[in-house]
């Protein structure tokens, strides 16, 4: 799977919060989701993205980290922020 971030109209970072402006909506991302979005600014594979996020945030307390990252990618894709193929 290759994950690619899609362009946004604008990005606002203030007081530890990040808002992304899309064509018809504003999305606030958690620090984890933002790190995933930023890591996908150049195409990135699921394994590499998982390694990046685990290195930054640590592994989830239970389960396979790649499944958790896949959930983040799926959510970002549903918001129109990334493609994953």
GIFEN-V493691 format. One record per residue. N is the residue number from 1. RES is the residue in one small letter. SS is DSSP state (A for helix, B for strand, O for the rest). OMEGA is omega in radians with two decimals (none if undefined). D_FIRST is the distance of its C-alpha to the first C-alpha in Angstrom with 1 decimal. Layout:
BEGIN
n={N,N}
res={RES,RES}
ss={SS,SS}
omega={OMEGA,OMEGA}
d_first={D_FIRST,D_FIRST}
END
This chain:
BEGIN
n={1,2,3,4,5,6,7,8,9,10,11,12,13,14,15,16,17,18,19,20,21,22,23,24,25,26,27,28,29,30,31,32,33,34,35,36,37,38,39,40,41,42,43,44,45,46,47,48,49,50,51,52,53,54,55,56,57,58,59,60,61,62,63,64,65,66,67,68,69,70,71,72,73,74,75,76,77,78,79,80,81,82,83,84,85}
res={x,x,x,x,x,x,x,x,x,x,x,x,x,x,x,x,x,x,x,x,x,x,x,x,x,x,x,x,x,x,x,x,x,x,x,x,x,x,x,x,x,x,x,x,x,x,x,x,x,x,x,x,x,x,x,x,x,x,x,x,x,x,x,x,x,x,x,x,x,x,x,x,x,x,x,x,x,x,x,x,x,x,x,x,x}
ss={O,B,B,B,B,O,O,O,O,B,B,B,B,B,O,O,B,B,B,B,B,O,O,O,O,B,B,B,B,O,A,A,A,A,A,A,A,A,A,O,O,O,O,B,B,A,A,A,A,A,A,A,A,A,A,A,A,O,O,O,O,O,O,O,A,A,A,A,A,A,A,A,A,A,A,A,A,A,O,O,O,B,B,B,O}
omega={3.07,-3.11,3.13,3.06,3.06,-3.12,3.06,3.14,-3.14,-3.12,3.14,3.08,-3.12,3.07,3.10,3.12,3.11,3.07,3.06,3.13,3.05,-3.12,-3.03,-3.12,3.05,-3.11,3.02,-3.13,3.00,3.08,3.12,3.14,3.11,3.11,3.09,3.12,-3.13,3.14,-3.14,3.12,2.90,-3.11,-3.10,3.08,-3.12,-3.13,3.14,3.11,3.10,3.14,3.13,-3.09,3.09,3.12,-3.10,-2.99,-3.05,3.14,3.07,-3.08,-3.14,3.00,-3.11,-3.14,-3.11,3.07,3.09,3.13,3.08,3.08,3.08,3.14,3.12,3.12,3.11,3.12,3.14,3.10,-3.13,-3.10,3.11,2.90,3.11,3.13,none}
d_first={0.0,3.8,6.5,10.0,13.3,15.7,19.4,22.0,25.7,26.8,26.2,28.9,29.1,32.3,33.7,30.3,28.8,26.2,26.3,24.1,25.9,24.1,26.1,27.6,26.8,26.8,24.2,25.0,22.2,22.7,22.5,19.3,17.6,19.1,17.8,14.2,15.0,16.8,14.3,11.9,14.9,13.5,9.9,8.3,5.6,5.9,8.8,10.5,10.5,11.9,14.4,15.5,16.2,17.9,19.9,21.0,21.7,21.9,20.3,20.9,24.3,22.9,19.8,16.5,15.3,11.6,12.7,14.7,12.1,9.9,13.2,13.7,10.6,11.8,15.2,14.5,12.9,16.0,18.2,16.9,15.9,12.2,9.8,6.3,5.2}
END
